[in-house]
């Protein structure tokens, strides 16, 4: 056995000669500057989703993107002046689903409405031709433009259903709302029933606050961070996930595959860190929004919140499964490690390229390298 200490020096005496050093106690870095219109560190209740996404900060999804490539991360970030357009329809449906599950039916009805269906108004008069036919049946003149025809018909038949009026009234009634097809809203309600009728999971989205935003600064790297917790309870962090299972795997294996493929353990680690930071922000009085102080005190008194994913299938039967990620498991440790690496990588490229529109490029990774035989799968040679 190799001798690693001087003869006669035991481990305890060696340990006593070393200076006190905590590997997790790193010197604080200069925080990355924030734009004047950005929000400062704090715990935000009721912050609008678009405002959250506009914050120039690194998130769990951003950390996962850096693992793919720093170039892809930059492309999807707030720093890219030419971002890709997002699919509005799928975003609207996802937002409606989240609103219904996290906040309830009333929240869904405040924000969303079904598209107006002409089939619900049989006999409604829409075109100029429709109006003229109706006027002719009443023995009235059929000359003039559409507003003239509508006015003449209303005077003669106040009960006539004019499609233009129906559209106008519907728009006023649902001003500011987003619209979905009736069957999409029915599907959302169907999915909600699967959760709410469960004796245990039915309580998962009660007694807490939806969409809690936490903005903080990592002391070691100076990187500005952000997280948006789907549902925060006094003792638990709940995150809602949808999945399709298109390959029709066994449902338990499919969910395990989702966690692995999308590296959801990184999100779990980042959110746990966010909540630890939130407790310090609460102590500093950096709480913005409407929240019951007794509830907040109870929440902050919990030493470690349990982290739970609620998975719901988005196709066919919207079945539900819950998965807890314990803090003392390798999954969380791996997530923490990825979080630290991601923050350091972000800081490195920020210091190199800045945030004023110059693309972040991993120059070293672009250098030519040999393709080794053992890198190619055997089936390629068959």
C-alpha positions in Angstrom: 0.0 0.0 0.0 1.4 3.4 -0.9 2.3 5.6 2.0 0.6 9.0 1.6 1.7 10.7 4.8 5.0 11.2 6.5 6.0 8.2 8.7 4.3 8.4 12.1 1.7 11.0 10.9 -1.7 9.5 11.3 -4.8 10.7 9.4 -6.2 12.8 12.3 -2.9 14.7 12.8 -2.7 15.3 9.0 -6.3 16.5 9.0 -5.5 18.9 11.8 -2.6 20.5 9.9 -4.8 21.4 6.9 -6.4 24.8 6.7 -10.2 25.0 7.2 -11.7 24.8 3.7 -15.3 24.3 2.6 -15.4 23.2 -1.1 -18.9 24.7 -1.4 -17.9 28.1 0.1 -16.7 29.8 -3.1 -15.9 33.5 -3.4 -18.8 35.6 -4.7 -18.6 36.7 -8.3 -19.6 40.0 -9.7 -23.3 39.7 -10.7 -24.1 39.9 -14.4 -25.7 43.4 -15.0 -29.5 43.5 -15.5 -31.2 45.8 -18.1 -33.1 48.7 -16.6 -36.4 47.1 -17.4 -35.6 43.7 -15.9 -37.1 42.6 -12.6 -34.8 42.3 -9.6 -34.3 39.3 -7.4 -37.4 38.3 -5.4 -40.3 35.9 -5.0 -43.2 37.0 -7.2 -46.8 35.9 -6.8 -49.1 36.5 -9.8 -46.4 37.5 -12.2 -47.7 37.2 -15.8 -46.2 34.3 -17.8 -45.0 36.5 -20.7 -43.2 38.8 -18.2 -41.5 35.8 -16.6 -40.3 34.5 -20.0 -39.0 38.0 -20.9 -36.6 38.1 -17.9 -33.0 37.8 -19.1 -32.0 35.0 -16.8 -30.9 31.4 -17.0 -33.5 28.7 -16.2 -33.6 24.9 -15.9 -34.6 24.6 -19.6 -31.7 26.9 -20.5 -29.3 24.7 -18.5 -30.5 21.6 -20.4 -30.0 23.5 -23.7 -26.4 24.3 -22.8 -25.8 20.5 -22.5 -26.9 20.1 -26.1 -24.8 23.0 -27.4 -24.1 26.5 -26.3 -25.1 27.7 -29.8 -28.6 26.2 -29.5 -29.0 27.7 -26.0 -28.1 31.2 -27.4 -30.4 30.7 -30.4 -33.4 30.1 -28.2 -32.5 32.7 -25.6 -33.5 36.4 -25.1 -30.2 37.4 -26.6 -31.1 36.3 -30.1 -32.5 39.3 -32.0 -34.1 36.9 -34.6 -35.8 34.2 -32.5 -37.9 31.4 -34.1 -41.7 31.9 -34.1 -43.5 29.7 -31.7 -46.6 27.8 -32.6 -49.3 29.9 -31.2 -52.1 27.3 -31.3 -50.2 24.7 -29.3 -49.1 27.4 -26.8 -52.7 28.5 -26.3 -53.9 25.0 -25.7 -51.0 24.3 -23.2 -51.7 27.5 -21.3 -55.4 26.6 -21.1 -54.6 23.2 -19.7 -52.2 24.6 -17.1 -54.8 27.3 -16.1 -57.5 24.7 -15.6 -55.3 22.2 -13.6 -53.3 24.7 -11.5 -55.9 27.4 -10.9 -59.3 25.8 -11.5 -62.3 26.2 -13.8 -63.0 29.8 -12.9 -59.4 30.8 -14.0 -59.9 28.9 -17.3 -63.2 30.7 -18.0 -61.6 34.1 -17.2 -58.9 33.6 -19.8 -60.4 31.3 -22.5 -63.6 30.9 -24.4 -64.8 28.5 -27.2 -64.8 29.8 -30.7 -68.2 31.1 -31.8 -70.0 28.4 -33.7 -72.5 29.5 -36.3 -74.2 26.1 -36.0 -75.5 27.3 -32.6 -77.5 30.1 -34.4 -79.7 28.4 -37.0 -81.3 30.9 -39.3 -78.8 33.7 -38.6 -78.6 36.1 -41.5 -75.0 36.6 -42.5 -74.6 37.6 -46.2 -76.1 40.5 -48.2 -78.0 37.9 -50.1 -79.5 36.4 -46.8 -80.6 39.9 -45.8 -82.2 40.7 -49.2 -84.1 37.4 -49.3 -85.5 38.1 -45.8 -86.5 41.7 -46.7 -88.2 40.5 -49.9 -90.2 38.0 -47.9 -91.4 40.9 -45.7 -92.3 42.9 -48.8 -89.6 45.5 -48.1 -87.1 47.3 -50.4 -83.8 45.3 -51.0 -81.6 48.2 -52.2 -78.6 49.7 -50.4 -75.5 48.5 -48.7 -75.2 45.9 -45.9 -75.6 48.4 -42.9 -78.7 49.8 -44.6 -80.2 46.4 -45.1 -79.6 45.4 -41.5 -81.1 48.6 -40.2 -84.2 48.2 -42.4 -84.6 44.6 -41.3 -84.2 45.3 -37.6 -86.9 48.0 -37.8 -89.3 45.6 -39.4 -88.3 42.4 -37.5 -86.6 43.1 -34.1 -86.3 39.4 -33.4 -84.3 38.7 -36.6 -80.9 37.1 -35.8 -78.2 39.1 -37.6 -74.9 37.2 -37.6 -72.8 40.5 -37.5 -74.5 41.4 -34.3 -73.9 37.9 -32.8 -70.2 38.2 -33.6 -70.0 41.7 -32.2 -71.7 40.8 -28.9 -69.6 37.6 -28.5 -66.4 39.6 -29.0 -67.5 42.1 -26.3 -68.5 39.4 -23.9 -65.1 37.6 -24.2 -62.8 40.7 -24.8 -59.2 39.9 -23.9 -59.7 36.1 -23.9 -58.0 33.5 -26.0 -60.2 31.1 -28.0 -60.1 27.4 -28.4 -62.4 24.9 -30.1 -65.2 23.5 -28.0 -63.8 19.9 -28.2 -60.4 21.1 -26.9 -62.0 22.7 -23.9 -64.0 19.5 -23.3 -60.8 17.5 -23.5 -59.2 19.8 -20.9 -62.2 19.3 -18.6 -62.0 15.5 -19.1 -58.3 15.6 -18.2 -59.0 17.7 -15.1 -61.5 15.1 -13.8 -58.8 12.4 -13.8 -56.8 14.4 -11.3 -59.5 16.0 -9.2 -61.4 12.7 -8.7 -58.3 11.0 -7.3 -58.4 10.8 -3.5 -54.8 11.8 -3.1 -53.7 13.6 -6.3 -57.0 15.6 -6.1 -55.3 17.6 -3.3 -52.0 18.2 -5.2 -53.2 21.5 -6.6 -55.0 22.8 -3.6 -53.8 24.8 -0.6 -51.0 26.5 -2.4 -50.1 29.0 -5.0 -49.8 28.5 -8.8 -47.1 29.8 -11.0 -44.7 31.2 -8.3 -41.8 33.0 -9.8 -38.4 33.0 -8.1 -35.6 35.3 -9.4 -32.2 35.0 -7.7 -28.5 35.5 -8.3 -26.0 32.6 -8.0 -23.3 33.9 -5.6 -20.5 31.7 -7.0 -20.9 32.6 -10.7 -22.9 35.9 -10.6 -25.4 34.3 -13.0 -28.9 35.6 -12.8 -31.3 32.7 -12.4 -35.1 32.2 -12.7 -37.6 29.5 -12.0 -41.4 29.3 -12.2 -42.9 26.7 -9.9 -46.1 25.3 -11.3 -47.7 24.8 -7.8 -46.1 25.6 -4.5 -47.5 24.1 -1.4 -46.3 24.6 2.2 -44.4 21.3 2.1 -44.1 20.4 -1.6 -43.2 21.6 -5.1 -45.5 20.2 -7.7 -44.7 20.3 -11.4 -47.3 19.3 -14.0 -46.0 17.4 -17.1 -47.9 16.1 -20.1 -46.6 13.2 -22.3 -47.9 11.3 -25.3 -46.5 7.8 -25.2 -46.8 7.5 -29.0 -44.8 4.2 -29.0 -47.4 2.6 -26.6 -44.8 1.5 -24.0 -45.8 0.2 -20.7 -47.0 3.4 -18.9 -44.6 3.1 -16.0 -41.6 2.6 -18.3 -42.8 5.5 -20.5 -42.8 7.9 -17.6 -39.3 6.7 -16.5 -38.2 7.3 -20.1 -39.7 10.8 -20.0 -37.7 11.6 -16.9 -34.5 10.3 -18.4 -34.9 11.6 -22.0 -35.9 15.1 -20.9 -33.5 15.1 -17.9 -36.3 16.3 -15.6 -34.0 15.7 -12.7 -32.2 18.8 -13.7 -35.4 20.8 -13.3 -36.0 19.2 -9.9 -32.6 20.2 -8.7 -32.9 23.8 -10.0 -36.4 24.2 -8.5 -35.2 22.9 -5.1 -32.3 25.4 -5.3 -34.7 28.1 -6.3 -36.9 27.5 -3.2 -33.9 27.5 -0.9 -33.0 30.9 -2.4 -36.6 32.0 -2.0 -36.5 31.5 1.7 -33.6 33.9 2.0 -35.3 36.4 -0.3 -38.4 36.2 2.0 -36.2 37.0 5.0 -34.9 40.0 3.1 -38.4 41.2 2.5 -38.2 40.6 -1.3 -41.8 39.3 -1.8 -43.9 40.8 -4.5 -47.6 40.1 -5.1 -50.6 39.0 -3.1 -49.8 36.2 -0.7 -51.1 35.3 2.8 -48.3 36.0 5.3 -49.2 33.0 7.5 -49.1 30.7 4.6 -45.8 32.1 3.5 -44.3 31.7 7.0 -45.5 28.1 7.1 -43.9 27.5 3.7 -40.6 29.0 4.7 -40.6 27.0 7.9 -40.4 23.7 6.0 -36.7 22.6 6.0 -36.9 20.7 2.7 -39.8 20.7 0.3 -40.8 17.4 -1.4 -40.5 17.6 -5.1 -43.2 15.8 -7.1 -44.0 15.5 -10.8 -47.6 14.9 -11.9 -47.5 13.2 -15.3 -50.7 13.3 -17.4 -51.0 11.6 -20.8 -52.0 14.1 -23.6 -53.4 11.5 -26.0 -56.3 8.9 -25.6 -57.1 8.4 -21.9 -55.5 11.3 -19.9 -54.3 8.9 -17.2 -52.2 10.3 -14.3 -49.1 9.2 -12.5 -47.1 10.9 -9.8 -43.4 10.6 -9.2 -41.5 12.0 -6.2 -37.8 12.9 -6.6 -36.2 12.5 -3.2 -33.5 15.1 -2.4 -31.0 12.5 -1.1 -30.9 10.5 -4.3 -28.3 10.4 -7.1 -30.9 12.0 -9.5 -30.9 15.2 -7.6 -27.1 15.1 -7.1 -26.7 14.7 -10.9 -29.2 17.5 -11.4 -27.2 19.8 -9.1 -24.0 19.0 -10.9 -25.5 19.8 -14.2 -26.9 23.0 -12.8 -23.4 24.1 -11.5 -21.8 23.2 -14.8 -24.5 25.0 -16.8 -24.1 28.2 -14.7 -20.3 28.2 -15.1 -20.6 27.6 -18.8 -23.1 30.4 -19.1 -20.8 32.8 -17.3 -17.8 31.8 -19.4 -19.6 32.5 -22.7 -21.2 35.6 -21.3 -17.8 37.0 -20.4 -16.5 36.1 -23.8 -19.4 37.3 -26.1 -21.7 39.4 -24.0 -25.4 39.7 -24.5 -25.7 42.4 -27.2 -26.6 40.1 -30.1 -23.3 38.5 -31.0 -23.9 34.7 -31.3 -22.2 32.5 -28.7 -20.0 30.0 -30.5 -18.0 27.2 -29.0 -14.8 27.8 -31.0 -12.8 25.0 -29.4 -15.5 22.4 -30.2 -15.4 23.4 -33.9 -11.8 22.2 -34.4 -11.5 19.2 -36.7 -11.2 15.8 -34.9 -10.7 12.3 -36.1 -13.7 9.9 -36.2 -12.6 6.8 -34.3 -13.7 3.3 -35.2 -15.2 2.6 -31.8 -17.4 5.6 -32.1 -19.4 4.1 -34.9 -22.0 1.4 -34.0 -21.4 -2.1 -35.3 -24.6 -2.2 -37.3 -23.2 0.5 -39.6 -20.6 -2.0 -40.9 -23.2 -4.8 -41.7 
